[in-house]
Amino acid sequence: MNRYLRILPPAFVSCVCAGSALAALLFPPAAAAALLEFDEYLQRAEAARTRGDWESVANQFAQAINHPDLPGDGATRSMVNLEYGRALGVICQFGESEKFLLRAKDIAEKSAAPMFSVRYELGALSVAEKKYAEASTYFSQLPPLIAQDMRARSTPLLVADAYEKWAVALAALGRPDEAAARRAEAGKAREIRARPLPPGTVTPYGAQCPK
């Protein structure tokens, strides 16, 4: 079990296994009274991400993902797994990070939720791990999604980052012409006048490995 799931009190720890659905959680009244509202964990995670404390981000999403009031809609469940996976990747728990990112992808696919973010993050994690063939596969799926996804359309700098990371993967695979084409696409995206990305939007995978 991931060590961030072990931080939860025994009354509401539930084993989360790769490839399986989140287990139903039953809480005695005293434990339930001690819980924060589901949205409060999300707010705490956002505050921690803004100040660059990704271990706390992982902590908050570990509790949100096990919360008895975790919404049942696919988009929210995919988002919570995605954000938990991102945080784990920053603190160098790469295997667990991929596990939860893939879970976010599976949930999104089954519920017809937006797919840009999960494929982008899986590609970015793969670049950080130098798994360039996998990264290129994930990034190659992004262009048709960009036009469909509201988040992608509203954050051209994130699209630019995706193309730049894709170019890194292609260059490492010995495909310089394709890498140059992706860098050109990144340049076009960066020419669009856009607000700077909020802190933590681009996941700094591997930046806060435990010492």
Order of alpha helices (4+ residues) and beta strands (2+ residues): alpha-alpha-alpha-alpha-alpha-alpha-alpha-alpha-alpha-alpha-alpha
